[in-house]
Amino acid sequence: MSLIIRWLVGAAAVWVTVELGRALGIGLGWRGFLGALLFVLVLAILNAFIRPIVKLFTLPLNCMTFGLFALVVNAVMFWLAASLTSGIKVPGFWAALFGSVVLSILSGIISGLIAPKSGR
């Protein structure tokens, strides 16, 4: 059950990210909530299987930039997920960077609000 809730929370975070990107003129677009659900599914699969391999190969560069290159890896995963699905429109790298950062922040905040707090 929590997997479905996380999936819906991710889609809601994608919706807010795209709307914020539209309001700021970043150029993000989407094709409805089902497109956002598909995007979140593809992004989760990419983050589970492809991202660890990419992070391993970019480890020296990530160390030299004190971890800032991880933002580029996240943007590439966001852009790749958008290009594999028709649910989200990402016009370029800067839009992907914006989307990945905002989506990470929103997902963290929403998950922190929804997830039960243990140990308190």
C-alpha positions, 0 to 999 in steps of 0.5 A: 500500500505504501508503494502506491502512496509513494507513487501518487506522491511522486506524481503530485510532486511532478505536477507541482514541479511542472506547474512551477516550471511553467510559472517561471517560464522554464518550459516544462510541460505535461500531458496529464496525471497519467503521464506523470504517473508513467514518468514517475514509474520510469524515473524510479526504474532508471534511478534503481538500475541505471543511476548507480552505474552512472554514479560509479563511472562518474565517481572521480568527477563527483569527488573533484566537484565535492558532490555537485556533479550528482546534480548533473546525474540527477538532471540527466536521469530526469531528462532521460525519463522525460524522453522515454515517456510522453508524459513530461516535456523537458526542453533542455538541460537547464529545465531538466536540472530545475525539474530534478532539483525541485522534484527532489525537494518536493518529494522529500517534503511531501514524504516527510509529511506523509510518512509515519515518524518512527522513534518518537 
